[in-house]
Amino acid sequence: MLFQQEWHGLQHGISFSERYATMNPIQNQAPANVISQEALDAAEKHLRDVLALAIEHAAPHAAVVVSDARCALAATLTAAYRRCLPDATFIDFDAVSPDAVLATFAPLQAGDLVILVQSTNFRLEAFRIRVELFKRGLKVIEHPHLSRMPGPEALYYIESLAYDPAYYRGVGYALKARIDHARRAVVDSGGEQLLFDSPLEAAKLNIGDYSEMNNVGGQFPIGEVFTEAQDLEAVNGKVRIFVFGDTAFRVNQPAQPITLVISEGRVTEAIDSTPEFDQVLANIRADEGEVWLRELGFGMNRAFSQERRVSDIGTYERMCGIHLSLGAKHGVYSKANIKRTSARYHIDVFAVTEAVYLDDEVVYRNGAWQP
């Protein structure tokens, strides 16, 4: 394996930066297509906080940044990382071979950092980048699908990188404590209510605190606490959704909210549906037989709202409010009546969120969490 090989350059006293500066001499030039000076300054500030407060990256640990310049947002984040990490190795993914990218990872030690700035999603054949890097004890920051968020969306994305530990950790842990002890939950989506008449699974956190986790880092931006009903069939009622993830993994906003009718944890009807949403449901039913509702996600990122959207569904998932998942797939929680081998779909849908109740107490109202 490449990771287990001695790296020739280290044996001859050549640093990462020296080796790859000669391979890619343009790496030290500032990208020409950054969004704006103001956007670059904001990205630098937010990423500096992420590196120091969430990732806790510091010398003598090494850092490698693998990026492309196919869109302005990727170029801006790369330039910001150059400011934050002047001693890091920077690799242009489009200028070198996959083997050369992997070679930059080979000499890294546990606790070192890899950052992936991707206009799409980097592919290195069968190499699962984040999984393999985590196996080696490396810290990882991923910024995927940046090209899906042009114009104003790119500015929302940069804003979403702001890291406020008092908010994320304070509210995040308070929500987890409430979720873990709740006997029921209700999502009020403005005239309709969805009842989770069951205790909830132990909540998982994505709040930039990795002190109790096996791995440090993941996909950014962050900001989410998620769970699901212990008894999926105890979920009943209606919920109005204003956005769903379509078959291209993009945010799809219908002209008016779609009302989902949920019976014993399954979608039985979609009122005011659209052809695109009908296709999503048809795909799930074709492969899984029925449409389960699983994840109950408490999004916390205040840069995103019902009005402030980005097109990438995996990014918008952090939106401050409630998101749910359709389909049997949810790898975090196991259910006896759902076989992992046959579960294929996890489609995010976003609820009009007027209020959220855990037991009989309000934890969300007026667009903000109140745990």
C-alpha positions as CSV (number, residue, x, y, z in Angstrom):
1,M,0.0,0.0,0.0
2,L,1.1,3.5,-0.8
3,F,0.6,4.6,2.8
4,Q,3.1,1.9,4.0
5,Q,5.9,2.8,1.6
6,E,8.9,5.0,2.5
7,W,8.7,8.3,0.8
8,H,11.8,8.9,-1.2
9,G,11.8,12.6,-0.8
10,L,11.9,12.5,3.0
11,Q,14.9,10.2,2.9
12,H,16.8,12.9,1.0
13,G,15.7,15.8,3.2
14,I,13.1,17.3,0.7
15,S,10.0,18.8,2.3
16,F,6.5,18.4,1.0
17,S,6.4,22.0,-0.1
18,E,9.7,21.8,-2.0
19,R,8.8,18.6,-3.8
20,Y,5.4,19.8,-4.9
21,A,6.4,23.4,-5.7
22,T,8.7,21.9,-8.3
23,M,5.9,19.6,-9.5
24,N,3.3,22.4,-9.5
25,P,5.2,25.7,-9.7
26,I,2.0,27.8,-9.8
27,Q,0.8,26.6,-6.4
28,N,2.1,29.7,-4.6
29,Q,0.3,32.2,-6.9
30,A,-2.9,33.7,-5.5
31,P,-5.9,32.5,-7.6
32,A,-7.2,35.1,-10.0
33,N,-10.9,34.2,-9.6
34,V,-11.6,34.8,-5.9
35,I,-15.1,36.1,-5.3
36,S,-14.0,39.4,-3.8
37,Q,-11.5,40.8,-1.3
38,E,-14.3,41.0,1.3
39,A,-15.3,37.4,0.7
40,L,-11.7,36.3,1.0
41,D,-11.2,38.3,4.3
42,A,-14.4,36.7,5.7
43,A,-13.4,33.2,4.7
44,E,-10.0,33.7,6.3
45,K,-11.5,34.8,9.6
46,H,-14.0,31.9,9.7
47,L,-11.5,29.2,8.6
48,R,-8.9,30.5,11.1
49,D,-11.5,29.9,13.9
50,V,-12.4,26.5,12.5
51,L,-8.8,25.4,12.5
52,A,-8.0,26.7,16.0
53,L,-11.3,26.1,17.9
54,A,-12.9,23.1,16.2
55,I,-10.1,21.2,14.6
56,E,-7.4,22.3,17.1
57,H,-4.7,22.2,14.4
58,A,-1.3,23.5,15.6
59,A,2.4,23.1,15.0
60,P,4.3,20.8,14.8
61,H,1.5,18.9,13.0
62,A,1.6,19.1,9.2
63,A,-1.2,20.2,6.9
64,V,-2.0,19.3,3.2
65,V,-4.6,21.2,1.2
66,V,-5.8,19.5,-2.0
67,S,-7.9,21.8,-4.1
68,D,-9.1,22.8,-7.5
69,A,-9.8,26.2,-9.1
70,R,-12.8,25.3,-11.2
71,C,-15.2,27.8,-9.4
72,A,-14.8,31.1,-7.6
73,L,-15.8,29.6,-4.2
74,A,-13.1,26.9,-4.4
75,A,-10.5,29.5,-5.4
76,T,-11.6,31.8,-2.5
77,L,-11.4,29.0,0.1
78,T,-8.0,27.9,-1.2
79,A,-6.7,31.4,-1.0
80,A,-8.1,31.8,2.6
81,Y,-6.4,28.5,3.6
82,R,-3.1,29.9,2.2
83,R,-3.4,32.8,4.5
84,C,-4.3,30.6,7.5
85,L,-1.7,27.9,6.8
86,P,1.4,29.4,5.2
87,D,3.5,26.4,5.9
88,A,1.0,23.8,4.5
89,T,1.5,21.9,1.3
90,F,-0.9,23.0,-1.4
91,I,-1.7,20.6,-4.3
92,D,-3.7,21.5,-7.4
93,F,-5.8,18.4,-7.9
94,D,-6.2,19.1,-11.6
95,A,-2.4,19.5,-12.2
96,V,-1.1,16.2,-10.8
97,S,-2.0,12.5,-11.1
98,P,-4.1,10.7,-8.5
99,D,-0.9,8.8,-7.4
100,A,0.8,12.2,-6.8
101,V,-2.2,13.2,-4.6
102,L,-2.0,10.0,-2.6
103,A,1.8,10.5,-2.3
104,T,1.3,13.7,-0.3
105,F,-0.7,11.7,2.3
106,A,1.9,8.9,2.7
107,P,4.2,10.5,5.2
108,L,1.5,12.2,7.3
109,Q,1.3,11.2,11.0
110,A,-1.7,10.8,13.2
111,G,-3.0,14.2,14.2
112,D,-1.9,15.9,10.9
113,L,-4.5,17.6,8.8
114,V,-5.8,17.1,5.3
115,I,-8.2,19.7,3.7
116,L,-10.1,18.9,0.5
117,V,-11.5,21.9,-1.4
118,Q,-13.7,20.4,-4.2
119,S,-15.8,22.1,-6.8
120,T,-17.3,18.7,-7.4
121,N,-16.1,15.6,-5.5
122,F,-12.5,14.3,-5.8
123,R,-12.3,10.7,-7.1
124,L,-9.2,8.6,-6.5
125,E,-10.3,5.3,-8.0
126,A,-11.3,2.9,-5.2
127,F,-9.7,5.1,-2.5
128,R,-12.3,6.5,-0.2
129,I,-10.5,9.6,0.8
130,R,-12.1,10.6,4.1
131,V,-12.6,7.1,5.4
132,E,-9.0,6.1,4.6
133,L,-7.5,9.2,6.1
134,F,-9.6,8.8,9.3
135,K,-8.3,5.2,9.6
136,R,-4.8,6.7,9.9
137,G,-5.8,9.1,12.7
138,L,-5.6,12.1,10.4
139,K,-7.8,15.2,10.8
140,V,-10.0,16.0,7.8
141,I,-11.9,19.0,6.5
142,E,-14.0,18.5,3.4
143,H,-15.6,21.2,1.3
144,P,-17.4,19.3,-1.5
145,H,-19.7,20.3,-4.4
146,L,-18.7,24.0,-4.2
147,S,-19.6,24.6,-7.9
148,R,-23.3,24.0,-7.0
149,M,-23.3,27.3,-5.1
150,P,-22.6,30.3,-7.3
151,G,-23.2,34.0,-6.8
152,P,-25.0,34.9,-3.6
153,E,-25.0,31.3,-2.5
154,A,-21.2,31.3,-2.3
155,L,-21.5,34.2,0.2
156,Y,-24.0,32.3,2.2
157,Y,-21.6,29.3,2.2
158,I,-18.7,31.4,3.5
159,E,-20.9,32.9,6.2
160,S,-21.9,29.3,7.2
161,L,-18.3,28.5,8.1
162,A,-18.3,31.0,11.0
163,Y,-17.6,29.0,14.2
164,D,-19.2,30.2,17.4
165,P,-18.3,27.5,20.0
166,A,-20.6,29.0,22.7
167,Y,-23.6,28.7,20.4
168,Y,-22.8,25.3,18.8
169,R,-21.7,23.6,21.9
170,G,-24.1,25.3,24.3
171,V,-27.2,24.8,22.3
172,G,-26.0,21.5,20.8
173,Y,-25.4,19.7,24.1
174,A,-28.6,21.2,25.6
175,L,-30.6,19.9,22.6
176,K,-29.0,16.4,23.0
177,A,-29.9,16.3,26.7
178,R,-33.5,17.2,25.9
179,I,-33.7,14.7,23.0
180,D,-32.2,11.8,24.9
181,H,-34.8,12.2,27.7
182,A,-37.8,13.0,25.7
183,R,-40.7,10.6,25.5
184,R,-42.2,12.2,22.4
185,A,-41.6,15.0,19.9
186,V,-43.9,17.2,17.8
187,V,-43.0,19.2,14.7
188,D,-45.5,22.0,14.0
189,S,-45.2,23.0,10.4
190,G,-47.9,25.7,10.4
191,G,-51.3,24.1,10.5
192,E,-50.1,20.5,10.4
193,Q,-48.4,18.5,13.1
194,L,-46.1,15.4,12.9
195,L,-46.0,13.4,16.1
196,F,-43.1,11.2,17.1
197,D,-45.0,9.2,19.9
198,S,-41.9,7.3,21.0
199,P,-38.7,8.0,22.8
200,L,-35.9,9.1,20.5
201,E,-32.6,7.5,19.7
202,A,-29.6,8.9,21.5
203,A,-28.8,12.1,19.6
204,K,-25.6,12.5,17.5
205,L,-23.8,15.9,17.3
206,N,-22.1,17.7,14.5
207,I,-21.1,20.9,16.3
208,G,-17.3,21.1,16.0
209,D,-16.5,19.4,19.3
210,Y,-14.6,16.2,18.5
211,S,-13.3,15.5,22.1
212,E,-15.5,12.4,22.5
213,M,-15.3,11.2,18.9
214,N,-13.0,8.7,17.2
215,N,-12.4,11.1,14.2
216,V,-11.7,14.8,14.0
217,G,-13.4,16.7,11.2
218,G,-15.7,15.9,8.4
219,Q,-17.8,17.8,5.9
220,F,-18.1,21.5,6.4
221,P,-20.1,23.6,7.1
222,I,-21.3,22.0,10.4
223,G,-24.2,22.6,12.7
224,E,-26.6,19.7,13.4
225,V,-28.1,17.5,16.1
226,F,-29.9,14.4,14.7
227,T,-31.9,11.5,16.0
228,E,-34.9,9.4,15.0
229,A,-37.8,7.6,16.7
230,Q,-36.8,4.4,18.5
231,D,-40.1,3.0,17.2
232,L,-40.4,4.2,13.6
233,E,-44.0,3.1,13.4
234,A,-44.9,5.5,16.2
235,V,-44.6,8.4,13.8
236,N,-47.9,9.8,12.5
237,G,-49.5,13.0,11.2
238,K,-48.7,15.5,8.6
239,V,-45.8,17.8,7.8
240,R,-45.4,20.5,5.2
241,I,-42.1,20.5,3.4
242,F,-40.8,23.5,1.5
243,V,-37.7,22.0,0.0
244,F,-36.6,18.4,-0.9
245,G,-33.5,16.8,-2.4
246,D,-34.1,15.9,-6.0
247,T,-32.6,13.1,-8.1
248,A,-29.6,15.3,-8.9
249,F,-28.9,15.9,-5.1
250,R,-29.9,19.5,-5.5
251,V,-32.3,21.7,-3.5
252,N,-35.7,21.7,-5.2
253,Q,-38.3,24.2,-4.0
254,P,-41.8,23.6,-5.1
255,A,-44.1,26.6,-5.8
256,Q,-46.0,25.8,-2.6
257,P,-45.2,23.5,0.3
258,I,-45.9,19.8,-0.2
259,T,-47.9,18.2,2.7
260,L,-46.7,14.7,3.5
261,V,-49.2,12.3,5.2
262,I,-47.3,9.9,7.5
263,S,-48.9,6.7,8.8
264,E,-47.0,4.3,11.0
265,G,-43.7,5.9,10.0
266,R,-44.4,5.7,6.2
267,V,-45.4,8.3,3.6
268,T,-48.8,7.4,2.4
269,E,-49.7,10.6,0.5
270,A,-48.1,13.7,-0.8
271,I,-50.6,16.6,-1.1
272,D,-49.8,19.4,-3.6
273,S,-46.9,17.3,-4.9
274,T,-44.9,18.1,-8.0
275,P,-43.7,15.8,-10.8
276,E,-40.1,16.0,-9.5
277,F,-41.2,15.0,-6.0
278,D,-43.4,12.2,-7.4
279,Q,-40.3,10.9,-9.1
280,V,-38.4,10.8,-5.8
281,L,-41.2,8.8,-4.2
282,A,-41.5,6.5,-7.1
283,N,-37.8,5.7,-7.1
284,I,-37.9,4.9,-3.4
285,R,-41.0,2.7,-3.8
286,A,-39.5,0.9,-6.8
287,D,-36.4,-0.2,-4.9
288,E,-37.6,-0.4,-1.3
289,G,-41.3,-1.1,-1.6
290,E,-42.5,1.7,0.7
291,V,-41.3,5.1,1.9
292,W,-40.0,5.2,5.5
293,L,-39.5,8.5,7.4
294,R,-36.4,8.1,9.5
295,E,-34.1,11.0,10.5
296,L,-35.3,13.8,12.6
297,G,-32.6,16.5,12.1
298,F,-32.2,19.6,14.2
299,G,-30.2,21.9,11.9
300,M,-28.4,24.7,13.7
301,N,-26.5,26.7,11.1
302,R,-27.9,30.3,11.2
303,A,-26.4,31.2,7.8
304,F,-29.1,29.1,6.1
305,S,-32.9,29.5,6.5
306,Q,-36.1,29.0,4.5
307,E,-35.2,32.2,2.6
308,R,-31.4,31.9,2.5
309,R,-30.8,28.7,0.5
310,V,-27.9,27.1,-1.3
311,S,-28.4,24.5,-4.1
312,D,-26.3,21.7,-2.6
313,I,-28.5,19.5,-0.5
314,G,-25.7,18.2,1.6
315,T,-24.7,21.7,2.6
316,Y,-28.3,23.0,3.1
317,E,-28.9,20.1,5.5
318,R,-27.4,22.3,8.2
319,M,-30.2,24.9,7.8
320,C,-31.5,26.2,11.1
321,G,-34.7,24.3,11.4
322,I,-36.0,20.7,11.0
323,H,-35.1,18.3,8.2
324,L,-36.3,14.8,7.8
325,S,-35.1,11.9,5.7
326,L,-37.2,9.7,3.4
327,G,-36.1,6.1,2.6
328,A,-35.0,3.2,4.7
329,K,-31.3,4.1,4.7
330,H,-29.8,5.6,7.9
331,G,-26.5,4.1,8.7
332,V,-26.2,5.5,12.2
333,Y,-29.2,3.7,13.7
334,S,-30.1,0.1,13.3
335,K,-33.7,-1.1,13.2
336,A,-34.8,-4.7,13.4
337,N,-37.5,-4.3,10.8
338,I,-35.2,-2.7,8.2
339,K,-32.4,-4.6,6.5
340,R,-29.3,-2.5,5.8
341,T,-28.6,-4.5,2.7
342,S,-31.8,-3.5,1.0
343,A,-31.9,0.1,2.3
344,R,-30.8,2.4,-0.6
345,Y,-32.3,5.9,-0.1
346,H,-31.8,8.7,2.4
347,I,-33.5,11.8,0.8
348,D,-33.5,15.0,2.9
349,V,-36.7,17.0,3.0
350,F,-37.1,20.3,4.9
351,A,-40.1,21.1,7.1
352,V,-41.8,24.4,7.4
353,T,-40.9,24.8,11.1
354,E,-43.2,27.0,13.2
355,A,-42.4,25.2,16.4
356,V,-40.8,22.0,17.8
357,Y,-41.8,20.4,21.0
358,L,-39.9,17.8,23.1
359,D,-42.5,16.4,25.5
360,D,-44.6,19.5,26.0
361,E,-41.9,22.1,26.0
362,V,-41.0,24.3,23.1
363,V,-37.4,24.0,21.9
364,Y,-37.8,25.9,18.6
365,R,-39.8,29.0,17.8
366,N,-39.4,32.2,15.7
367,G,-36.6,30.7,13.7
368,A,-34.3,29.9,16.6
369,W,-33.6,27.0,19.0
370,Q,-34.6,27.6,22.6
371,P,-33.4,24.5,24.5
